[in-house]
Amino acid sequence: MGNIAKRHKFILEQLKQDGYVKVQELSEKLEVSEVTIRKDLKYLESKKMLYRNHGSASSLSSIITDKHIDVKEKMQMEEKTRIAKAANSLLEPNDKIIIASGTTLLTFANEINVDHNITVITSSVKVSLTLCYNPNIEIVQLGGNMRKNSVSVIGHYAENILESLSCNKLFLGVDGIDLDYGLTTSDMSEARINQQMIDAAQKIIILTDSSKFGKRGFCKICDLNKIHHIITDTNAPAHIIDMLRERDIEVTLV
């Protein structure tokens, strides 16, 4: 398809339909070179009609806005349960783990059923309340300012505690996973405490449903090279999963 306007219209229609487009697939469908497609995407990005990723592009509607935890709890419930069960299988005796805030992490806490001792450090008040009845789990509840949307703790008091800890694993939720931009969340203070959690843990495990791929939150948490393992559902975009595995990130699909 040699007509530039027609190519741009086709690209935007594909974005509206799928939420993302791949350079290679567009090149084949439109019968032009990948160089031409990259020029098209660069132009459309300059017009604020999309944003480019590595080998692909996503729609601007991929930018996440913050929602209250009570709303998010009702979304992708089956997927979150499968993810939580898979995460539960990673727990080992005497683990010292961090569980961040978020609905997938809360589902994970509900699925934890250990007959051996572990220690859980968490910013989430709901996670603490969920786990406090298990005699095998010692809980360290971080303190500080309450972020009401997530019913979790943020601020320098919590960050200071994390600076003095060294843990086996961090289980972290995100609002967006972007191949170029990395992991993001919708709140600046949440991003900051997530960064402190990453620094305090030896292994970083991301628990996220497939709706978060190709999306960006308002605030960056870290680059993808900081993480070791992602557990997500089978609806995750195959091309993104392939690229994550090429970067030596373990991906478990459930």
Phi, psi and omega per residue, in radians:
M1 nan 1.805 -3.017
G2 -1.426 -0.381 -3.094
N3 -1.299 2.115 -3.054
I4 -1.082 -0.797 -3.109
A5 -1.057 -0.710 3.123
K6 -1.160 -0.683 3.093
R7 -1.084 -0.801 -3.131
H8 -1.085 -0.720 3.119
K9 -1.094 -0.745 3.138
F10 -1.108 -0.761 -3.135
I11 -1.068 -0.794 -3.114
L12 -1.186 -0.602 3.079
E13 -1.153 -0.706 3.095
Q14 -1.130 -0.685 3.098
L15 -1.092 -0.759 3.137
K16 -1.099 -0.628 -3.088
Q17 -1.347 -0.804 -2.976
D18 -1.906 -0.310 -3.111
G19 1.558 -0.296 3.107
Y20 -2.709 2.819 3.050
V21 -2.386 2.642 3.105
K22 -1.890 2.410 -3.107
V23 -1.019 -0.821 -3.091
Q24 -1.065 -0.785 -3.126
E25 -1.157 -0.711 3.092
L26 -1.092 -0.699 3.127
S27 -1.040 -0.744 -3.126
E28 -1.237 -0.763 -3.087
K29 -1.202 -0.668 -3.079
L30 -1.615 -0.099 3.084
E31 1.009 0.793 3.028
V32 -2.336 2.958 -3.094
S33 -1.273 2.778 3.070
E34 -1.121 -0.539 3.075
V35 -1.055 -0.755 3.120
T36 -1.111 -0.748 3.138
I37 -1.101 -0.726 3.128
R38 -1.095 -0.646 3.079
K39 -1.131 -0.729 3.108
D40 -1.057 -0.811 -3.117
L41 -1.140 -0.672 3.109
K42 -1.094 -0.717 3.116
Y43 -1.137 -0.813 -3.124
L44 -1.125 -0.593 3.073
E45 -1.168 -0.673 3.124
S46 -1.121 -0.432 3.116
K47 -1.626 0.173 3.108
K48 1.060 0.696 -3.124
M49 -1.885 -0.181 3.090
L50 -2.929 3.031 2.907
Y51 -2.294 2.521 -3.021
R52 -1.530 2.544 2.995
N53 -2.120 -3.083 3.092
H54 -1.217 1.879 3.100
G55 1.319 0.170 -3.094
S56 -2.772 -3.072 3.059
A57 -2.604 2.660 -3.127
S58 -2.183 2.734 3.128
S59 -1.328 2.713 3.121
L60 -1.143 -0.373 3.093
S61 -1.212 -0.086 3.111
S62 -1.302 -0.148 3.123
I63 -1.334 2.240 -2.992
I64 -1.499 2.472 2.957
T65 -1.923 2.697 -3.066
D66 -1.280 2.470 3.063
K67 -2.286 2.665 3.114
H68 -1.204 2.596 -3.110
I69 -1.011 -0.574 -3.138
D70 -1.134 -0.528 3.088
V71 -1.340 -0.802 -3.073
K72 -1.186 -0.465 3.133
E73 -1.053 -0.469 -3.072
K74 -1.571 0.001 -3.079
M75 -1.780 2.397 3.099
Q76 0.856 0.793 -3.047
M77 -1.123 -0.765 -3.123
E78 -1.135 -0.731 3.133
E79 -1.109 -0.747 -3.139
K80 -1.102 -0.629 3.123
T81 -1.158 -0.742 3.106
R82 -1.110 -0.723 3.112
I83 -1.094 -0.757 -3.125
A84 -1.095 -0.737 3.125
K85 -1.102 -0.703 3.116
A86 -1.146 -0.693 3.115
A87 -1.141 -0.640 -3.141
N88 -1.043 -0.563 -3.118
S89 -1.218 -0.216 -3.130
L90 -1.520 -0.171 -3.081
L91 -1.312 2.383 -3.100
E92 -2.202 2.752 3.136
P93 -0.962 2.389 3.088
N94 1.182 0.272 3.043
D95 -1.032 2.492 2.948
K96 -1.981 1.821 -3.005
I97 -2.080 2.684 3.000
I98 -1.893 2.306 3.015
I99 -2.037 2.045 3.141
A100 -1.357 -3.065 3.140
S101 -1.557 2.869 3.114
G102 2.276 2.784 -3.043
T103 -1.256 -0.594 3.091
T104 -1.188 -0.622 3.100
L105 -1.212 -0.631 3.087
L106 -1.160 -0.689 3.054
T107 -1.087 -0.714 3.068
F108 -1.012 -0.816 3.141
A109 -1.046 -0.678 3.118
N110 -1.149 -0.448 -3.113
E111 -1.582 -0.215 -3.107
I112 -1.159 2.136 -3.127
N113 -2.481 1.413 -3.048
V114 -1.831 2.499 3.036
D115 -1.868 0.306 3.063
H116 -2.277 2.885 -3.040
N117 -1.390 2.341 2.962
I118 -2.436 2.807 3.040
T119 -2.027 2.298 3.138
V120 -2.030 2.159 2.999
I121 -1.831 2.245 -3.075
T122 -2.541 2.617 3.009
S123 -1.623 -0.198 -3.031
S124 -1.584 2.120 3.085
V125 -1.155 -0.664 3.136
K126 -1.147 -0.646 3.086
V127 -1.115 -0.784 3.116
S128 -1.032 -0.794 -3.136
L129 -1.129 -0.593 3.118
T130 -1.183 -0.677 -3.019
L131 -1.617 -0.226 -2.960
C132 -1.160 -0.260 -3.127
Y133 -1.579 -0.108 3.134
N134 -1.533 2.041 -3.067
P135 -1.185 -0.264 -3.119
N136 -1.568 -0.060 -3.064
I137 -1.972 2.095 2.986
E138 -1.587 2.316 -3.042
I139 -2.001 2.312 2.981
V140 -1.982 1.855 3.128
Q141 -1.556 2.055 3.092
L142 -1.167 2.571 -3.113
G143 -2.006 2.801 3.125
G144 2.607 -2.635 -3.141
N145 -1.374 2.478 -3.138
M146 -1.505 2.176 2.969
R147 -1.633 1.891 -2.935
K148 -1.200 -0.585 -3.115
N149 -1.070 -0.541 -3.119
S150 -1.960 -0.024 -3.068
V151 0.863 0.912 -3.107
S152 -2.463 2.936 -3.046
V153 -1.714 2.409 3.077
I154 -2.352 2.994 3.037
G155 1.903 3.042 -2.968
H156 -1.245 -0.420 3.093
Y157 -1.107 -0.828 3.106
A158 -1.133 -0.708 -3.140
E159 -1.111 -0.665 3.133
N160 -1.122 -0.682 3.097
I161 -1.107 -0.766 -3.124
L162 -1.086 -0.553 -3.141
E163 -1.102 -0.409 -3.096
S164 -1.725 0.140 -3.081
L165 -2.001 2.635 3.004
S166 -2.324 2.075 -2.992
C167 -2.125 2.764 3.127
N168 -1.209 -0.867 -2.975
K169 -2.433 2.556 2.961
L170 -2.035 2.226 2.999
F171 -1.818 1.990 -2.963
L172 -2.182 2.394 3.001
G173 -1.797 2.749 -3.120
V174 -2.407 2.848 3.032
D175 -1.657 -0.350 -3.134
G176 -2.727 2.536 3.011
I177 -2.214 2.026 -3.117
D178 -2.152 2.273 -3.047
L179 -1.035 -0.583 3.140
D180 -1.636 -0.731 -3.016
Y181 -1.494 -0.436 3.107
G182 1.705 -2.616 -3.108
L183 -1.623 2.428 -3.104
T184 -2.412 2.818 3.016
T185 -2.393 3.027 -3.028
S186 -1.671 -0.010 -3.060
D187 -2.304 2.347 -3.086
M188 -1.118 -0.770 -3.128
S189 -1.174 -0.616 3.079
E190 -1.124 -0.727 3.115
A191 -1.077 -0.706 -3.123
R192 -1.126 -0.801 -3.123
I193 -1.230 -0.550 3.040
N194 -1.097 -0.684 3.103
Q195 -1.105 -0.686 3.094
Q196 -1.162 -0.654 3.083
M197 -1.091 -0.742 3.123
I198 -1.057 -0.743 3.139
D199 -1.150 -0.452 -3.072
A200 -1.569 -0.084 -3.022
A201 -2.047 2.622 3.118
Q202 -1.463 -0.631 -3.125
K203 -2.240 2.275 -3.083
I204 -1.861 2.065 -3.095
I205 -2.066 2.118 -3.112
I206 -1.701 2.191 3.054
L207 -1.890 1.986 -3.066
T208 -2.693 2.477 3.054
D209 -1.414 2.911 -2.986
S210 -1.158 -0.292 -3.117
S211 -1.186 -0.238 -3.065
K212 -1.547 -0.184 -3.089
F213 -1.338 2.422 -3.100
G214 1.303 0.247 -3.135
K215 -1.977 2.787 3.070
R216 -2.279 2.316 2.946
G217 -1.545 3.093 -3.082
F218 -1.160 -0.602 -2.993
C219 -2.162 2.351 3.132
K220 -1.375 2.379 3.040
I221 -1.641 -0.969 -3.128
C222 -2.902 2.967 3.012
D223 -1.356 2.845 -3.110
L224 -1.160 -0.425 -3.113
N225 -1.218 -0.086 3.102
K226 -1.477 -0.301 -2.984
I227 -1.825 2.737 -3.064
H228 -1.971 -0.553 -2.948
H229 -2.620 2.380 3.039
I230 -2.151 2.270 3.014
I231 -1.964 2.131 -3.094
T232 -2.550 3.128 -3.113
D233 -1.631 2.943 -2.995
T234 -1.260 -0.082 3.086
N235 -1.493 0.004 3.127
A236 -1.080 2.473 -3.109
P237 -1.016 2.185 -3.031
A238 -1.066 -0.669 -3.090
H239 -1.191 -0.561 3.095
I240 -1.260 -0.720 3.104
I241 -1.050 -0.766 3.126
D242 -1.044 -0.753 -3.128
M243 -1.182 -0.640 3.095
L244 -1.123 -0.746 3.115
R245 -1.151 -0.594 3.068
E246 -1.097 -0.430 3.109
R247 -1.594 0.256 3.111
D248 1.152 0.487 3.009
I249 -1.658 2.156 3.102
E250 -1.227 2.309 3.117
V251 -2.191 2.175 3.061
T252 -1.901 2.153 3.134
L253 -1.825 2.248 -3.097
V254 -2.247 nan nan
